[in-house]
Amino acid sequence: MVEAWVKIPSNEDWEKMRSAVMPGQRHPYDFGFFPAMGRLQMALPRVAMPFSALFSEIMFAPGALDRREREMIAAVTAAAQDCMY
């Protein structure tokens, strides 16, 4: 696997941020570890806000596909592109 050129925050950075922002709450994508996409967003805050808005619209807005179908499309698309995030 090729490493990204972007300096990615550590698990410790994630834990600090999560405990400060979401005390006692779980995010829908809280897998118990710091996923690479979340790390990438923390590394590029200028891009993170517009990306998050687009992602929320695609994954959670009303539409013809249910959540599982949207997740499946996202996973297959990422795999087809050898996406490491």
Summary of the structure (lengths in Angstrom):
residues: 85
radius of gyration: 14.1
end to end distance: 11.7
largest distance: 38.8
contacts: 155
relative contact order: 0.13
helix: 58%
strand: 0%
